[in-house]
Amino acid sequence: MKWLRKSMLALAGLLIVVFALAAHYYRDLNAAESEKIARKAQLLRSFADAHGYSSRAAFLVDMHLPSGRNRFFVYDLTGDSILLTGLVAHGCGSQAFSIDPSFSNVDGSNCTALGKYRIGKPYKGQFGLAYKLYGLDPTNDHAFDRNIVLHSYSSVPERKMDPYPICNSRGCPMVAPGFLQLLQPVIDGSKKPVLLWIFD
């Protein structure tokens, strides 16, 4: 019976962490921002159901939010709630550094491309663990050929920096190493491909 008690305590501890993260998230967003994320999640759930993608969890990135704020959301599509949030860099575009994102699907633009992505298989890239991304919309259908991938980078902070911006990428959704470790089991543990939606 001791193992059962230990298991229950571990589960309770995990739930406390999840609820603490969720509470932190809701304090971080105003009502309009929260409603926007929930609305996008509902649309993505319908898309996932219609096209055979995971309808359990998905990733949402709101590029309208400043880069120093948590704008990468791990969303529980079945429970209609946020599981995790983190920082994510946007592309620098034609500049050495850009506070505000500019969007393009053109190869060599160094811009973020808006749209829905299917997250592919993991591989070891220049920055370690990375996931291939396949653009599903006309606004991002060149993502694979542009080598746009989900990866981490040591210069992306683990905690929010607002009102200060974070570093830029060359167009990839680039996250902190610790955050990618949290995303990994969501992606690898899913029987169906997980969706990522980058919007403004």
C-alpha positions as YAML, in Angstrom:
chain: A
units: angstrom
residues:
- id: 1
  name: MET
  ca: [0.00, 0.00, 0.00]
- id: 2
  name: LYS
  ca: [3.01, 2.29, 0.44]
- id: 3
  name: TRP
  ca: [3.61, 2.35, -3.31]
- id: 4
  name: LEU
  ca: [-0.02, 3.38, -3.86]
- id: 5
  name: ARG
  ca: [0.30, 6.23, -1.38]
- id: 6
  name: LYS
  ca: [3.55, 7.39, -3.00]
- id: 7
  name: SER
  ca: [1.94, 7.25, -6.43]
- id: 8
  name: MET
  ca: [-1.04, 9.30, -5.23]
- id: 9
  name: LEU
  ca: [1.27, 11.89, -3.67]
- id: 10
  name: ALA
  ca: [3.29, 12.12, -6.88]
- id: 11
  name: LEU
  ca: [0.10, 12.59, -8.91]
- id: 12
  name: ALA
  ca: [-1.14, 15.26, -6.51]
- id: 13
  name: GLY
  ca: [2.20, 17.05, -6.80]
- id: 14
  name: LEU
  ca: [1.99, 16.97, -10.59]
- id: 15
  name: LEU
  ca: [-1.54, 18.37, -10.55]
- id: 16
  name: ILE
  ca: [-0.45, 21.19, -8.25]
- id: 17
  name: VAL
  ca: [2.32, 22.13, -10.69]
- id: 18
  name: VAL
  ca: [-0.05, 22.05, -13.67]
- id: 19
  name: PHE
  ca: [-2.65, 24.19, -11.91]
- id: 20
  name: ALA
  ca: [0.05, 26.61, -10.74]
- id: 21
  name: LEU
  ca: [1.25, 26.99, -14.32]
- id: 22
  name: ALA
  ca: [-2.30, 27.49, -15.54]
- id: 23
  name: ALA
  ca: [-2.96, 30.12, -12.87]
- id: 24
  name: HIS
  ca: [0.24, 31.92, -13.83]
- id: 25
  name: TYR
  ca: [-0.85, 31.86, -17.48]
- id: 26
  name: TYR
  ca: [-4.26, 33.33, -16.80]
- id: 27
  name: ARG
  ca: [-2.74, 36.16, -14.75]
- id: 28
  name: ASP
  ca: [-0.44, 36.85, -17.70]
- id: 29
  name: LEU
  ca: [-3.21, 37.34, -20.30]
- id: 30
  name: ASN
  ca: [-6.13, 39.71, -20.37]
- id: 31
  name: ALA
  ca: [-9.66, 38.55, -21.16]
- id: 32
  name: ALA
  ca: [-9.44, 39.35, -24.88]
- id: 33
  name: GLU
  ca: [-6.14, 37.48, -25.26]
- id: 34
  name: SER
  ca: [-7.47, 34.46, -23.39]
- id: 35
  name: GLU
  ca: [-10.61, 34.41, -25.55]
- id: 36
  name: LYS
  ca: [-8.49, 34.59, -28.71]
- id: 37
  name: ILE
  ca: [-6.41, 31.56, -27.67]
- id: 38
  name: ALA
  ca: [-9.53, 29.56, -26.77]
- id: 39
  name: ARG
  ca: [-11.20, 30.46, -30.08]
- id: 40
  name: LYS
  ca: [-8.14, 29.44, -32.10]
- id: 41
  name: ALA
  ca: [-7.94, 26.17, -30.15]
- id: 42
  name: GLN
  ca: [-11.55, 25.33, -31.03]
- id: 43
  name: LEU
  ca: [-10.84, 25.91, -34.72]
- id: 44
  name: LEU
  ca: [-7.71, 23.80, -34.54]
- id: 45
  name: ARG
  ca: [-9.61, 20.98, -32.83]
- id: 46
  name: SER
  ca: [-12.12, 20.93, -35.71]
- id: 47
  name: PHE
  ca: [-9.26, 20.91, -38.23]
- id: 48
  name: ALA
  ca: [-7.50, 18.09, -36.39]
- id: 49
  name: ASP
  ca: [-10.67, 15.98, -36.27]
- id: 50
  name: ALA
  ca: [-11.34, 16.52, -39.98]
- id: 51
  name: HIS
  ca: [-7.80, 15.72, -41.14]
- id: 52
  name: GLY
  ca: [-6.62, 12.94, -38.84]
- id: 53
  name: TYR
  ca: [-4.30, 14.89, -36.55]
- id: 54
  name: SER
  ca: [-4.08, 14.65, -32.77]
- id: 55
  name: SER
  ca: [-7.21, 16.06, -31.15]
- id: 56
  name: ARG
  ca: [-5.76, 15.68, -27.65]
- id: 57
  name: ALA
  ca: [-3.06, 18.38, -27.62]
- id: 58
  name: ALA
  ca: [-1.83, 21.09, -29.97]
- id: 59
  name: PHE
  ca: [0.54, 24.04, -29.98]
- id: 60
  name: LEU
  ca: [-0.61, 27.62, -30.53]
- id: 61
  name: VAL
  ca: [1.75, 30.58, -31.09]
- id: 62
  name: ASP
  ca: [0.30, 34.10, -30.94]
- id: 63
  name: MET
  ca: [2.77, 36.36, -32.76]
- id: 64
  name: HIS
  ca: [0.65, 39.38, -31.87]
- id: 65
  name: LEU
  ca: [2.06, 39.16, -28.34]
- id: 66
  name: PRO
  ca: [5.54, 40.64, -27.65]
- id: 67
  name: SER
  ca: [8.44, 38.19, -27.80]
- id: 68
  name: GLY
  ca: [9.27, 38.79, -24.13]
- id: 69
  name: ARG
  ca: [5.91, 37.37, -23.08]
- id: 70
  name: ASN
  ca: [4.86, 33.74, -23.06]
- id: 71
  name: ARG
  ca: [3.21, 33.32, -26.45]
- id: 72
  name: PHE
  ca: [3.75, 29.61, -27.14]
- id: 73
  name: PHE
  ca: [0.81, 27.66, -25.70]
- id: 74
  name: VAL
  ca: [0.49, 23.91, -25.22]
- id: 75
  name: TYR
  ca: [-3.26, 23.43, -25.35]
- id: 76
  name: ASP
  ca: [-5.31, 20.49, -24.07]
- id: 77
  name: LEU
  ca: [-7.92, 20.20, -26.82]
- id: 78
  name: THR
  ca: [-10.04, 17.68, -24.91]
- id: 79
  name: GLY
  ca: [-10.03, 19.61, -21.63]
- id: 80
  name: ASP
  ca: [-10.11, 23.04, -23.31]
- id: 81
  name: SER
  ca: [-7.28, 24.42, -21.20]
- id: 82
  name: ILE
  ca: [-3.69, 25.61, -21.31]
- id: 83
  name: LEU
  ca: [-1.14, 23.05, -20.11]
- id: 84
  name: LEU
  ca: [2.11, 24.96, -20.58]
- id: 85
  name: THR
  ca: [3.36, 28.29, -21.88]
- id: 86
  name: GLY
  ca: [6.77, 29.48, -23.00]
- id: 87
  name: LEU
  ca: [8.75, 32.01, -24.95]
- id: 88
  name: VAL
  ca: [9.29, 31.64, -28.69]
- id: 89
  name: ALA
  ca: [11.42, 33.69, -31.06]
- id: 90
  name: HIS
  ca: [10.27, 35.07, -34.40]
- id: 91
  name: GLY
  ca: [12.29, 35.57, -37.58]
- id: 92
  name: CYS
  ca: [14.55, 38.59, -37.96]
- id: 93
  name: GLY
  ca: [13.51, 39.22, -41.57]
- id: 94
  name: SER
  ca: [15.83, 41.52, -43.54]
- id: 95
  name: GLN
  ca: [17.24, 43.11, -40.38]
- id: 96
  name: ALA
  ca: [19.95, 41.98, -37.97]
- id: 97
  name: PHE
  ca: [17.35, 42.22, -35.19]
- id: 98
  name: SER
  ca: [13.63, 42.96, -35.30]
- id: 99
  name: ILE
  ca: [11.45, 43.66, -32.27]
- id: 100
  name: ASP
  ca: [8.27, 43.12, -34.28]
- id: 101
  name: PRO
  ca: [7.83, 40.08, -36.51]
- id: 102
  name: SER
  ca: [7.42, 40.30, -40.25]
- id: 103
  name: PHE
  ca: [5.87, 37.39, -42.10]
- id: 104
  name: SER
  ca: [6.82, 35.66, -45.33]
- id: 105
  name: ASN
  ca: [6.79, 32.24, -46.96]
- id: 106
  name: VAL
  ca: [9.72, 33.08, -49.24]
- id: 107
  name: ASP
  ca: [12.96, 31.14, -49.03]
- id: 108
  name: GLY
  ca: [15.80, 33.31, -47.71]
- id: 109
  name: SER
  ca: [13.46, 35.89, -46.16]
- id: 110
  name: ASN
  ca: [14.39, 34.87, -42.57]
- id: 111
  name: CYS
  ca: [10.76, 35.59, -41.68]
- id: 112
  name: THR
  ca: [8.22, 33.66, -39.69]
- id: 113
  name: ALA
  ca: [5.48, 32.12, -41.83]
- id: 114
  name: LEU
  ca: [1.94, 32.18, -40.46]
- id: 115
  name: GLY
  ca: [-0.28, 29.14, -40.70]
- id: 116
  name: LYS
  ca: [-0.86, 25.61, -39.50]
- id: 117
  name: TYR
  ca: [2.01, 23.10, -39.41]
- id: 118
  name: ARG
  ca: [2.22, 19.35, -39.01]
- id: 119
  name: ILE
  ca: [5.06, 18.48, -36.64]
- id: 120
  name: GLY
  ca: [7.21, 15.75, -38.12]
- id: 121
  name: LYS
  ca: [9.79, 13.32, -36.80]
- id: 122
  name: PRO
  ca: [12.58, 14.40, -34.43]
- id: 123
  name: TYR
  ca: [16.19, 14.57, -35.57]
- id: 124
  name: LYS
  ca: [19.50, 15.91, -34.31]
- id: 125
  name: GLY
  ca: [20.23, 19.23, -35.98]
- id: 126
  name: GLN
  ca: [22.67, 22.10, -35.61]
- id: 127
  name: PHE
  ca: [21.14, 23.06, -32.25]
- id: 128
  name: GLY
  ca: [20.42, 19.54, -31.01]
- id: 129
  name: LEU
  ca: [16.91, 18.07, -30.90]
- id: 130
  name: ALA
  ca: [14.66, 19.49, -33.62]
- id: 131
  name: TYR
  ca: [11.40, 18.63, -35.35]
- id: 132
  name: LYS
  ca: [10.68, 19.00, -39.05]
- id: 133
  name: LEU
  ca: [7.70, 21.21, -39.84]
- id: 134
  name: TYR
  ca: [5.34, 20.78, -42.78]
- id: 135
  name: GLY
  ca: [3.28, 23.83, -43.72]
- id: 136
  name: LEU
  ca: [-0.39, 23.06, -44.32]
- id: 137
  name: ASP
  ca: [-1.52, 26.47, -45.63]
- id: 138
  name: PRO
  ca: [-0.60, 28.58, -48.70]
- id: 139
  name: THR
  ca: [1.07, 31.03, -46.29]
- id: 140
  name: ASN
  ca: [3.59, 28.44, -45.04]
- id: 141
  name: ASP
  ca: [3.69, 25.61, -47.58]
- id: 142
  name: HIS
  ca: [7.40, 26.23, -48.30]
- id: 143
  name: ALA
  ca: [8.40, 25.60, -44.68]
- id: 144
  name: PHE
  ca: [10.01, 22.21, -45.31]
- id: 145
  name: ASP
  ca: [12.06, 23.49, -48.25]
- id: 146
  name: ARG
  ca: [13.08, 26.55, -46.20]
- id: 147
  name: ASN
  ca: [14.32, 24.25, -43.39]
- id: 148
  name: ILE
  ca: [11.89, 25.83, -40.94]
- id: 149
  name: VAL
  ca: [11.93, 23.57, -37.88]
- id: 150
  name: LEU
  ca: [10.93, 23.58, -34.22]
- id: 151
  name: HIS
  ca: [14.14, 23.71, -32.20]
- id: 152
  name: SER
  ca: [15.69, 25.21, -29.10]
- id: 153
  name: TYR
  ca: [18.50, 27.73, -28.68]
- id: 154
  name: SER
  ca: [20.46, 28.56, -25.56]
- id: 155
  name: SER
  ca: [19.87, 32.33, -25.92]
- id: 156
  name: VAL
  ca: [16.10, 31.95, -25.60]
- id: 157
  name: PRO
  ca: [15.29, 32.52, -21.89]
- id: 158
  name: GLU
  ca: [13.38, 29.97, -19.86]
- id: 159
  name: ARG
  ca: [11.29, 32.72, -18.20]
- id: 160
  name: LYS
  ca: [9.43, 35.69, -19.62]
- id: 161
  name: MET
  ca: [11.40, 38.91, -20.19]
- id: 162
  name: ASP
  ca: [8.60, 41.41, -20.86]
- id: 163
  name: PRO
  ca: [8.92, 44.35, -21.43]
- id: 164
  name: TYR
  ca: [12.25, 43.34, -22.99]
- id: 165
  name: PRO
  ca: [12.32, 41.39, -26.28]
- id: 166
  name: ILE
  ca: [14.18, 38.12, -26.77]
- id: 167
  name: CYS
  ca: [16.52, 37.07, -29.57]
- id: 168
  name: ASN
  ca: [15.41, 36.44, -33.15]
- id: 169
  name: SER
  ca: [15.54, 33.30, -35.27]
- id: 170
  name: ARG
  ca: [15.96, 32.91, -39.04]
- id: 171
  name: GLY
  ca: [12.27, 32.11, -39.34]
- id: 172
  name: CYS
  ca: [12.01, 29.04, -37.11]
- id: 173
  name: PRO
  ca: [9.80, 28.88, -34.01]
- id: 174
  name: MET
  ca: [12.77, 28.75, -31.64]
- id: 175
  name: VAL
  ca: [12.23, 28.01, -27.94]
- id: 176
  name: ALA
  ca: [14.28, 27.61, -24.76]
- id: 177
  name: PRO
  ca: [16.05, 24.24, -24.25]
- id: 178
  name: GLY
  ca: [14.08, 23.48, -21.10]
- id: 179
  name: PHE
  ca: [10.79, 24.26, -22.82]
- id: 180
  name: LEU
  ca: [11.59, 21.96, -25.74]
- id: 181
  name: GLN
  ca: [12.18, 19.17, -23.23]
- id: 182
  name: LEU
  ca: [8.62, 19.72, -22.01]
- id: 183
  name: LEU
  ca: [7.28, 19.68, -25.57]
- id: 184
  name: GLN
  ca: [9.12, 16.49, -26.50]
- id: 185
  name: PRO
  ca: [6.87, 14.00, -24.66]
- id: 186
  name: VAL
  ca: [3.76, 15.71, -26.01]
- id: 187
  name: ILE
  ca: [5.02, 15.27, -29.57]
- id: 188
  name: ASP
  ca: [6.72, 11.89, -29.26]
- id: 189
  name: GLY
  ca: [3.96, 10.39, -27.11]
- id: 190
  name: SER
  ca: [1.16, 11.20, -29.55]
- id: 191
  name: LYS
  ca: [-0.14, 8.43, -31.81]
- id: 192
  name: LYS
  ca: [-1.24, 11.03, -34.37]
- id: 193
  name: PRO
  ca: [0.79, 14.02, -35.64]
- id: 194
  name: VAL
  ca: [0.57, 17.11, -33.42]
- id: 195
  name: LEU
  ca: [-0.43, 20.44, -34.96]
- id: 196
  name: LEU
  ca: [1.29, 23.79, -34.49]
- id: 197
  name: TRP
  ca: [-0.56, 26.97, -35.47]
- id: 198
  name: ILE
  ca: [1.34, 30.25, -35.74]
- id: 199
  name: PHE
  ca: [-0.99, 33.24, -36.07]
- id: 200
  name: ASP
  ca: [-1.02, 37.00, -35.58]
...
